[in-house]
Amino acid sequence: MKTYNKYSLLFFITFYLGLSGFIYAQQEVISLWSENIPGSINNDNYKETKVIKEDKFYRTSKVTTPTLSIFLPEKDKSNETAVVICPGGGYYHLAMDKEGFEVAKWLNTLGVSVFVLKYRLPSDSIMKDKTIGPLQDAQEAIRFVRRNAKKWNIDINKVGIMGFSAGGHLASTLSTHFNDKTYDVPDSISARPDFSILIYPVISMTDEITHIGSRNNLLGESPSASLIKKYSNEQQVTQDIPSTFLIHATDDTVVPVENSINYFQALKKFKVPVEMHLYEKGGHGFGGVVTFTRTQNLRPFVTKQIS
């Protein structure tokens, strides 16, 4: 497209950044919910399981306490933009490093403040309604960033969402269900992201193209037709959806590329600013570093669009 939301296009810039020159900002981890977590069930036998490799927080599962890992750019380099990142993992685990922390450090070099969301994974063992648990966390994450925007030098109108794989489903669910009342909100802060960046995302819950593991974990093994439709986000698009960037590989055998294609077509139908890049090779789960370093040819386009 000739015109595009420049904040969404910030993601393009990360594609051609090299491995040198990272700004490793001080990371702070804070609890997302200051009081009781909505819709939660206390279960002392349900414990978070973290995988640590070479002193890195690699992945986690059975999340009970959602957190935000905060990565801030140097003060004099902030451009007042913020991104909440939702790592993927089939709604079963979260790839915290590959699809979270690595990306956050890259975005910091652009002056972007980043909040990696460790969201609750759907489970009847700890949730009254597991279909809305992750969405509750995503909605609150956007609101949390906006409530504290002044503290972190963020423009409340430049707060976006980014997601990989099942995290892409959560990000697109937030983009299409931001007005859903999933918990009692004490103020009028909006949960609508200003832009959405979706990397090899699960979008649909329909039999033909869904990632069945993600669907089973979120909706159960025998979801109703109405539940499938509700969380097939290509069917939930309106003109109010934030501008969107999509990337997918056509040889993805885990999450079919039709997820991105169908979402793109729905957004285009409603005249939502959208841009999509498809690659012949890449498979699934190539993460941030591979994504960024293999698309250097986008530099001329990026330079033209944001000037």
N, C-alpha and C positions, 0 to 999 in steps of 0.2 A: 504494500500500500504506500501511497505517496505521503500520507500524513499519519502520525502515530504519537501517542502519549509519550512525551520524552522521559517520563519517570520509568515507564516500563522498559524503555530502551536502554536504561542503565545496565540492564543485564547483558546486552550485546557487548558492552565495553569489556566485560569480564572475559569474553571469549578470546581476546587477543593479548591479555596480560600475560607476561612470562612468569616463570617461577621465582625470579629474583625480585627483590624489592618489597617483599611482604612487610606490612606493618602489623606486628603481632601485638594487638591491643590486650590490655589486661582483661581477663575474663572474670565476670562475676556471675554467680548462679543464684537466682532468687526463686522463691515459691510463687507460683502463679496466683493462687488463691490465698488471700490473707486470713480468711475465716473458713467455715466448713465448705467442702467441695460439694457442689450441687449434685443431687441424685446419687451420692455415693453410699456404699454399703461397707461397713467395717468388717474386715476379714483378716484376722491375725495370721492366718495360714497362707495368705497370698502375699508373697514377697517379691520385690523387684529383683531381677537377675541381670547384673551388668557383666559385660565382657570387656576386660582390659587387656590390651596388647601393647607391649613396649611402652608402657606408661601412658597409653592413649585410651580414652573412653571410646571404645570401638562401636559397641551396640548395646542395647538394653531391651528387656521385655518385662511383662507384668508390672507396668508402671502404675503406681498408686498415687504418687504425689507429683503433679505436673510442675515443671519448672521452666524458666527462661534463662538460657545462657547468653549473657550480654557481651557483645563484641563492639567496642566503640572505636572510631577512627581518632587520630590525633585531633585535638581540639581545633587547631587552626585549619584542618582539612575537611571538616564536616560540611556537607552540602545540605544538611537538614532533612535528608531522606532516610527512611527506615524500612527494613524488610523483616518480616517474621518468616522463618524457615521451618517447614514441616518435613522432617526426614521420612523416607519410605521404609517399607518392610512388611508389606502385605497385611497391615493392621495386626501383625503378630509380634514383630519386633521393630526397633527403630535404628537405622543406620546413622548413628549420631555423628561419627567423624566424617565418613565419606560424603554424606549428603546433608551435612550440617556444619560442623566446625571448619572444614576445609573451605567451604563456600563462603562462610562468614569472614574468614581472614582475607579472602580475595576482595570481597565487597568493601571491606574496610579501606582498601587501597584507593577506592573511588570516593571515599568520604561518606560512605553509607554506614549507618548504624544498624547492627544486625542482632536479632533476637532468635536464637535457636530454641524452638519449642519442643520440649519433651512432654508429649501429650499422652493422656491415658489411652491405652489400647482397649478396644471394646471387649468387655467380659461380664457375663451375668454374675460372676462371683463378687464383683465390687461395684456394680452399677445397677440401678433400678431400671434403666433403659439404655442398653449398650449402644443403640443406634445413634444416640445424640451425645454420648460422652465425649468423643473426640471433638465434635462441633462446639460443644460448650467451652472446651479449652481453647479452641481457635478463636472463637468470638471474644473470649475474655482476654486473650493475648493481644488482639488489636486494640481493644479498649484500654488495656493496661498501658500499652505504649503511648496511646494518646493522652491518658490521664497524667503521665509523667513526661510528656514531651518537652516541657520547658527545662526540666532537669537535665535531659540529654541533648538539648539543642536540636530538637526535631520539629519539623513543620507538621501539624496534625493532618494536613491535606496531602502529605507525601508518605503515607504509611501503606506498604504493600504486603502481599503474601506470596510465598514461593513454596512449591512442593514437588517432591520427587515420587514417582510411582504411586503407592497408596497415599503418601503424603500429598501427591498431586490431586488425588481424589478429595482429600480433606480440604485442600486449598480451593478446589473448584466448588466443593460443597459450601464452604464459607462464602465464596463469590456469588453463589446462587441462592443461599439460604441465610444471608446475613441478617435479615429481618425476622427470622424465626425466633420466637420467644422460647428459649430452651432453659432459661433460669431467670430468677428475679434480679433485675439490674437496678442498682441504687441511684443511677443518674441517667442522663440522656446521651451519653457517649455512644457514637455509632460504631458498629462492628464491621461496616462495609470497608473492605480494602480499597485503596485508590488505584491499585493495579495488581495484576496476577501473573505469576511466572510459573509455568507448568512444564516439568521435565519428565518425559516418558510417562505421562500420568494415566492412572486408572480414572476414567470419566464415567463409564456406563456400568450399570448392574445387570444389563440384559444378557440373556444366555449366549447370544452370538459372539459378543466381543469382550465380555467382562473378564477380569482376573478372578477366577472362581475362589481362590483362597481368600482374597480381600473381601469378596462378597459374603462368603460363609462366616468369616470372622466378624464382620460388621452387622450383617442382617440375619445370620443364622442359615442353616442348611435348607430350609424350606420357607423362604420369604414370600409374603403375599405379593400379588401383582401391584397393588398400590404402593407397597414399600419399595419394590424394585423401581417403579416409576419415579418415586420421590427422590431416590438417590442415584438415578441415572441423570446426571447433571446436564447432559445435552438436551434433555427434555424439560429442563427447568429454567432455560435462558429467557431473560426479558431485556428490555432496552436499558435497564438500570445496572447491568452487570459491568464490573470494572474492565478497563482495557486489558487485553490478555496477550501474552507471548507463549507460544508452544514450541517444543522441540521433541522429536521422536525419530527413531530409526525404523525404516520399513521392514527390516528383518527381525524385529522384536517378536520373539515367539512366546514371551511371558505376558506382556500387555500389548495386544494388537494395535497397530498404528491407527486403525479405524477409530479408536477412542479419541485421539487428537483431531483426526479429520472430521468426524461428526460434530465435535464441539466447535471446531472452526466454522463449519457450515452453519451451525445454529447461531453463533455469534454474528456471522456475516449477515444472516437473514434479518437480525434485529439491529443491524448497523452499529454493533459494538466494535470499537477499534480493536483489531486482532491481527497478529502476525504469526506465521507458522513456518518452521524450517524442518524439512524432512531429509533424512540421510539414508542412503542405500544400505550402508553397513554400520553396525554399532551394537546390535542386540539390545539387551536390557541391562539396566543398572550400571551404566558406564560412569555415573557420578560426575562430580564437579570438575575435577582436574582434567579428565579426558575430554569432557565437553568443551571446556574453555580452550585447550591447546590445539584441538583438531579443527577449529573453525576460524582461523586467522583471516581467511578470505573475506570475512564480513566487515573488516575495518573500514574500507571506503564507504560502505553503506552507512555504518554507524556515524562516521564523521559528518556525512551529509545531513543525516536526520537530526542530530542534536545541535548543530551549529545555529 
